Amino acid sequence: MTTYIMLATWTDQGVQHVKDSPRRLDLAKKALKDMDGEFKSFFLTMGDYDIVAVYEAPDDAVAARFNLQLGMLGSIRTHTLKAFPEAAYREIIASLD
């Protein structure tokens, strides 16, 4: 599984219906699970982003599809980072010339 870090901001629509946000999160978790992925962590944050989530997905195509589906709902805009765990980081660094 590949790890992704999702940085999200609420749209005007998302803020107007913020009380419905927990239900939308539950739907997002189910949608990701149906794609063989899983949320690992979820945070409400203050600053440039309203939400930070860490999730796993089988591959980049699944992660892209998941993010696009979230965006289509109109409540959040996302920026997603592909994350490399420490073991992969060490392998990448060791492979440098």
Backbone bond lengths (Angstrom), bond angles and torsions (degrees), N, CA, C in turn:
res aa  C-N    CA-C-N  psi(-1)  N-CA   C-N-CA  omega(-1)  CA-C   N-CA-C  phi
1 M - - - 1.450 - - 1.523 109.49 -
2 T 1.299 115.15 144.07 1.456 121.69 177.00 1.523 108.93 -100.54
3 T 1.331 116.00 143.11 1.458 121.53 -179.93 1.520 110.05 -98.75
4 Y 1.328 115.59 139.47 1.463 122.79 178.79 1.523 108.75 -130.54
5 I 1.321 115.61 144.05 1.454 121.72 174.40 1.524 106.84 -111.88
6 M 1.316 115.86 120.43 1.457 121.43 -178.30 1.524 108.93 -105.05
7 L 1.327 115.05 124.60 1.456 122.92 174.06 1.521 105.98 -106.08
8 A 1.323 117.33 125.40 1.461 119.36 -174.35 1.520 111.41 -131.71
9 T 1.317 114.33 147.96 1.459 121.53 172.01 1.520 107.99 -124.00
10 W 1.327 115.32 144.08 1.449 119.07 176.31 1.518 109.97 -74.11
11 T 1.304 115.96 141.11 1.459 121.68 171.21 1.530 107.29 -80.46
12 D 1.318 117.23 174.65 1.466 119.78 175.06 1.521 110.40 -56.39
13 Q 1.323 116.17 -42.03 1.465 121.01 178.30 1.526 110.80 -61.64
14 G 1.327 116.24 -42.88 1.462 120.72 -179.02 1.521 112.49 -63.63
15 V 1.332 116.96 -40.39 1.465 121.00 179.41 1.529 110.23 -70.57
16 Q 1.322 117.38 -40.19 1.463 120.33 179.79 1.525 111.93 -60.63
17 H 1.337 115.87 -28.83 1.468 120.80 -178.89 1.530 110.69 -117.79
18 V 1.329 116.90 36.78 1.458 121.31 -174.28 1.531 112.24 -62.04
19 K 1.320 117.76 -29.58 1.471 119.53 179.30 1.526 111.96 -64.06
20 D 1.330 116.34 -18.81 1.461 121.29 178.44 1.528 111.24 -90.06
21 S 1.335 116.66 -1.84 1.459 121.28 -175.90 1.537 113.81 -57.80
22 P 1.342 120.36 -42.71 1.471 118.90 178.25 1.539 113.05 -58.68
23 R 1.319 116.55 -37.93 1.473 119.32 177.65 1.526 110.28 -66.80
24 R 1.337 116.51 -40.05 1.463 119.34 178.21 1.523 111.10 -64.66
25 L 1.332 116.82 -37.04 1.467 120.15 176.31 1.524 110.59 -62.20
26 D 1.324 116.93 -44.20 1.469 120.02 178.27 1.522 111.10 -60.04
27 L 1.328 116.93 -40.42 1.469 120.53 177.74 1.526 111.17 -66.04
28 A 1.332 116.64 -39.04 1.470 120.42 178.50 1.524 110.19 -64.82
29 K 1.335 117.03 -42.42 1.466 120.49 178.19 1.522 110.84 -60.21
30 K 1.336 116.34 -42.42 1.468 119.96 179.31 1.526 110.63 -65.97
31 A 1.330 116.70 -43.33 1.468 120.53 -179.93 1.523 110.49 -60.26
32 L 1.331 117.12 -44.21 1.458 120.21 179.29 1.518 111.14 -65.83
33 K 1.316 116.93 -41.09 1.467 120.67 178.16 1.531 110.78 -61.55
34 D 1.334 116.43 -39.24 1.466 120.70 177.73 1.530 112.20 -64.09
35 M 1.352 116.62 -19.77 1.470 121.93 176.94 1.525 110.48 -97.80
36 D 1.329 116.40 14.19 1.468 123.27 -179.45 1.524 112.97 68.62
37 G 1.331 116.91 27.65 1.457 122.01 175.54 1.519 110.26 -111.99
38 E 1.339 115.39 -179.12 1.462 119.11 -178.31 1.527 110.70 -158.90
39 F 1.329 115.78 136.12 1.461 120.72 170.84 1.524 108.02 -72.58
40 K 1.325 117.44 134.37 1.459 122.43 176.85 1.520 111.09 -102.35
41 S 1.341 116.88 -37.24 1.462 122.43 179.38 1.519 108.78 -149.80
42 F 1.324 115.05 150.64 1.460 121.10 176.94 1.523 107.47 -142.71
43 F 1.345 116.72 133.66 1.457 121.47 -178.43 1.522 110.71 -136.34
44 L 1.320 116.63 136.54 1.452 122.44 164.31 1.522 104.52 -84.05
45 T 1.325 117.47 129.76 1.458 119.91 -174.66 1.523 110.88 -127.25
46 M 1.319 114.96 162.43 1.461 121.90 175.33 1.522 107.31 -116.02
47 G 1.308 116.24 141.05 1.453 120.19 -178.68 1.513 109.73 128.23
48 D 1.324 116.74 -143.62 1.457 120.88 -177.06 1.526 113.11 -68.08
49 Y 1.323 117.46 -23.86 1.464 121.68 -178.26 1.516 109.78 -123.15
50 D 1.322 115.89 145.24 1.463 122.03 179.52 1.525 111.77 -87.42
51 I 1.324 116.03 -28.27 1.462 121.99 -175.31 1.515 109.21 -139.15
52 V 1.320 116.11 138.71 1.463 122.31 169.33 1.522 106.18 -127.11
53 A 1.306 115.53 127.87 1.464 120.33 178.83 1.521 109.28 -132.05
54 V 1.306 115.17 145.49 1.462 122.08 174.03 1.523 105.89 -114.31
55 Y 1.323 115.73 126.75 1.464 118.74 178.65 1.516 110.66 -140.40
56 E 1.310 114.89 162.51 1.459 121.80 175.94 1.517 108.85 -115.30
57 A 1.318 115.17 144.31 1.460 122.37 176.20 1.520 107.62 -141.60
58 P 1.331 116.34 155.30 1.469 119.56 -178.26 1.527 114.08 -60.69
59 D 1.341 117.69 -32.42 1.465 120.22 -178.05 1.524 109.95 -164.62
60 D 1.328 115.72 175.92 1.461 121.32 -177.86 1.530 112.51 -63.46
61 A 1.321 117.70 -34.97 1.468 120.50 -179.52 1.526 110.59 -64.11
62 V 1.309 117.15 -40.90 1.468 120.63 178.09 1.524 109.77 -66.01
63 A 1.330 117.26 -43.76 1.461 120.66 178.81 1.526 110.67 -61.23
64 A 1.314 117.63 -42.48 1.463 121.43 179.02 1.522 110.61 -63.58
65 R 1.318 116.94 -45.05 1.464 121.13 179.33 1.530 110.37 -61.54
66 F 1.322 116.87 -43.25 1.455 121.59 179.19 1.529 110.73 -61.44
67 N 1.328 117.68 -47.75 1.463 120.85 179.98 1.527 111.92 -64.03
68 L 1.311 117.13 -39.42 1.458 119.98 177.82 1.525 111.17 -64.80
69 Q 1.323 116.78 -40.57 1.468 119.71 178.17 1.524 110.82 -63.25
70 L 1.338 117.17 -39.75 1.463 119.77 176.63 1.527 110.50 -62.51
71 G 1.317 116.31 -45.47 1.453 120.68 179.87 1.520 113.02 -61.67
72 M 1.314 116.93 -36.86 1.461 121.36 -179.77 1.528 112.11 -63.52
73 L 1.326 117.29 -25.00 1.464 120.48 -179.72 1.528 111.76 -73.26
74 G 1.337 117.08 -20.92 1.446 121.57 171.61 1.519 117.29 86.51
75 S 1.329 118.82 3.82 1.461 119.92 -176.56 1.527 113.91 -97.01
76 I 1.340 116.82 -22.71 1.461 120.15 178.84 1.518 110.62 -139.36
77 R 1.334 113.78 157.27 1.469 122.01 168.65 1.515 105.69 -116.30
78 T 1.315 115.99 138.26 1.462 119.03 -174.17 1.524 112.45 -119.71
79 H 1.316 114.03 153.03 1.465 124.41 167.41 1.527 103.47 -127.68
80 T 1.317 116.07 126.46 1.457 118.53 -175.02 1.523 110.50 -120.98
81 L 1.318 114.58 136.25 1.456 122.40 179.13 1.523 108.79 -113.33
82 K 1.317 116.45 133.78 1.457 120.27 172.20 1.521 106.95 -82.29
83 A 1.314 116.74 128.78 1.464 121.16 -174.99 1.524 110.98 -109.97
84 F 1.324 115.07 138.88 1.459 121.84 177.36 1.529 108.14 -106.96
85 P 1.320 118.00 124.70 1.468 119.44 178.57 1.528 111.02 -67.10
86 E 1.314 115.93 168.19 1.461 120.41 -174.84 1.529 112.61 -55.53
87 A 1.321 117.86 -42.11 1.475 119.67 -178.97 1.530 110.84 -60.64
88 A 1.333 116.69 -42.64 1.465 119.93 178.81 1.527 110.53 -67.61
89 Y 1.322 116.67 -39.64 1.465 121.46 176.28 1.520 110.35 -56.39
90 R 1.332 116.57 -48.79 1.455 120.63 -179.35 1.530 111.73 -62.46
91 E 1.325 116.38 -39.15 1.469 121.33 178.78 1.525 110.69 -65.34
92 I 1.326 116.27 -42.98 1.471 120.74 179.70 1.524 110.11 -63.31
93 I 1.323 116.68 -47.16 1.465 120.38 -179.63 1.524 110.76 -63.49
94 A 1.318 118.10 -42.27 1.460 122.09 -179.63 1.523 112.11 -63.95
95 S 1.336 116.75 -25.78 1.459 119.85 -177.56 1.525 113.64 -82.64
96 L 1.345 116.88 -4.74 1.468 119.49 -179.23 1.529 110.17 -71.27
97 D 1.315 115.26 145.53 1.471 120.96 178.47 1.503 111.82 -73.66
